[in-house]
Amino acid sequence: MDWDNVAAEDVIEALREVEWSTPPKDACSYRTNYFILVIFLLGLALITRPLAIVGAALTALSIAFLNDSFAASFNEKFIRTIRHFSPHLAAKMRPPHMPVIRGRSAARKTVYVCGKPRWVFVVVLLTASLVMWFSSCGLLWVLYALLTSLVVIVLHASVRTPNLKARLNTFREEFRAVWRNYSEL
């Protein structure tokens, strides 16, 4: 599409025609499906290397810890489980208290997992998974699986719905056809 021939009025009119009141498709389900797809392809690529599959599981867990709600939920359930066996250890695993000034926390809200900042958990799990992949000689297969899953995700995202550029191109062609009909009158 030649964007030099598109006027600002065409873009504004195309944006006015978009139905803004309808809610967008749930992007969260797409993210979850993509996450499951990546994990499935990793498991499929590493089916003959059990240590690499454990590494993939640790990677999946570390990626899941990047989600705030998953990390907080895991932390609460894990501490609740530990409390049944050792209340003293569970108390040590609680996150530190943050001072509250005028209804807001003094520092940006940091997510804690088992009493440590989340990034510590993510780095430790990713390092462990990398060591497992390297020791099982599955690092190349992991790269193949990640590349394949990235290609599948990009293909799905591009085929899923027409993008704004295509919608604007269609609207421009329809607008020009209508304008030609009016100019012929």
C-alpha positions in Angstrom: 0.0 0.0 0.0 1.3 3.5 -0.9 0.8 5.5 2.3 1.9 8.7 0.5 -1.5 8.9 -1.2 -3.5 8.5 2.0 -4.8 11.7 3.5 -5.3 12.4 7.2 -9.0 12.7 6.5 -9.1 9.2 5.2 -7.5 7.8 8.3 -9.8 9.8 10.6 -12.9 8.6 8.7 -11.7 5.0 8.8 -11.2 5.3 12.5 -14.7 6.7 12.9 -16.1 3.7 11.2 -14.5 1.3 13.6 -17.0 -0.1 16.1 -15.3 1.0 19.3 -18.2 0.0 21.6 -17.7 -3.7 21.1 -15.2 -5.2 23.4 -12.0 -6.6 21.8 -11.3 -10.2 21.7 -9.8 -11.6 24.9 -6.1 -11.2 24.3 -5.4 -13.1 27.6 -6.7 -16.4 26.1 -4.3 -15.9 23.1 -1.4 -15.4 25.5 -2.3 -18.5 27.4 -2.7 -20.5 24.2 0.6 -19.2 22.9 2.3 -20.2 26.2 0.8 -23.7 26.1 1.9 -24.0 22.4 5.5 -23.1 23.3 5.6 -25.6 26.1 4.0 -28.3 24.0 6.5 -27.8 21.2 9.4 -27.8 23.7 8.1 -31.1 25.2 7.7 -32.6 21.7 11.2 -31.6 20.6 12.8 -32.9 23.8 10.8 -36.1 24.2 14.0 -38.3 24.1 15.9 -36.2 26.6 14.2 -36.3 30.1 16.6 -33.9 31.7 15.9 -31.3 29.0 12.2 -31.8 29.6 12.7 -30.9 33.3 14.7 -27.9 32.0 11.7 -26.9 29.8 9.4 -27.3 32.8 11.6 -25.0 34.9 11.6 -22.5 32.0 7.8 -22.6 31.9 7.6 -22.0 35.6 10.0 -19.1 35.5 8.1 -17.5 32.6 4.9 -18.1 34.6 6.5 -16.3 37.5 6.7 -13.1 35.4 2.9 -12.9 35.6 2.1 -11.0 38.8 -1.1 -12.9 39.6 0.5 -16.3 39.1 3.5 -15.3 41.3 1.3 -14.0 44.1 -1.0 -17.0 43.9 1.9 -19.4 43.9 3.5 -17.6 46.9 0.3 -17.7 49.0 -0.5 -21.4 48.2 3.1 -22.5 48.8 3.4 -20.6 52.1 0.0 -22.0 53.2 1.3 -25.6 52.4 4.5 -25.0 54.3 2.6 -23.6 57.3 1.0 -27.1 57.8 4.5 -28.6 58.3 6.5 -25.7 59.8 4.8 -22.5 60.9 8.1 -20.9 61.8 9.5 -21.4 58.3 6.3 -20.1 56.7 6.6 -17.0 58.8 10.2 -16.4 57.5 9.0 -16.9 53.9 6.5 -14.0 54.2 7.4 -10.9 52.2 8.8 -7.9 54.2 6.3 -5.2 55.2 6.3 -2.1 53.1 5.8 1.3 54.8 2.6 3.0 53.7 2.5 6.8 53.4 -0.8 8.5 52.7 -2.5 5.4 51.4 0.3 4.5 49.0 3.2 2.2 49.4 6.5 4.0 49.6 8.2 1.8 47.0 6.8 0.4 43.8 5.0 -2.8 44.6 7.5 -5.6 44.3 6.2 -9.2 44.0 7.8 -11.6 46.4 8.0 -15.4 46.0 8.9 -17.3 49.1 10.2 -14.2 50.8 12.6 -13.3 48.0 12.0 -10.8 45.1 10.5 -12.4 42.1 13.5 -11.7 39.8 15.7 -13.9 42.1 13.4 -16.8 41.5 13.2 -16.3 37.8 17.0 -16.0 37.4 17.6 -19.1 39.5 15.1 -21.2 37.5 16.3 -20.0 34.1 19.9 -20.7 35.1 18.9 -24.2 36.3 17.0 -24.9 33.1 19.9 -23.7 30.9 22.3 -26.0 32.8 19.9 -28.9 32.3 19.5 -28.2 28.6 23.3 -27.8 28.1 24.1 -31.0 30.1 21.5 -33.1 28.2 22.8 -31.8 24.8 19.4 -30.5 24.1 20.2 -26.8 23.6 20.0 -26.9 19.8 16.7 -28.7 20.0 15.4 -26.1 22.4 16.4 -23.4 19.9 14.7 -25.3 17.1 11.5 -25.7 19.2 11.5 -22.0 20.2 12.0 -20.9 16.6 9.2 -23.2 15.4 6.8 -21.9 18.1 7.7 -18.3 17.3 7.0 -18.9 13.6 3.6 -20.6 14.5 2.7 -17.7 16.8 3.5 -15.1 14.2 1.6 -17.0 11.5 -1.4 -17.3 13.8 -1.3 -13.7 14.8 -1.1 -12.5 11.2 -3.9 -14.7 10.0 -6.2 -14.3 13.0 -7.7 -10.9 12.1 -7.1 -8.4 9.4 -4.9 -5.6 10.7 -5.6 -1.9 10.7 -3.5 -1.4 7.6 -5.6 -3.8 5.6 -8.8 -2.3 7.0 -7.7 1.2 6.0 -6.7 0.0 2.5 -10.1 -1.6 2.0 -11.8 1.6 3.2 -9.7 3.7 1.0 -10.6 1.7 -2.1 -14.3 1.8 -1.2 -14.1 5.5 -0.5 -12.5 6.2 -3.9 -15.1 4.1 -5.7 -17.9 6.1 -4.1 -16.1 9.3 -4.8 -15.8 8.4 -8.5 -19.5 7.7 -8.7 -20.3 11.1 -7.1 -17.9 12.9 -9.4 -19.5 11.3 -12.5 -22.9 12.7 -11.5 
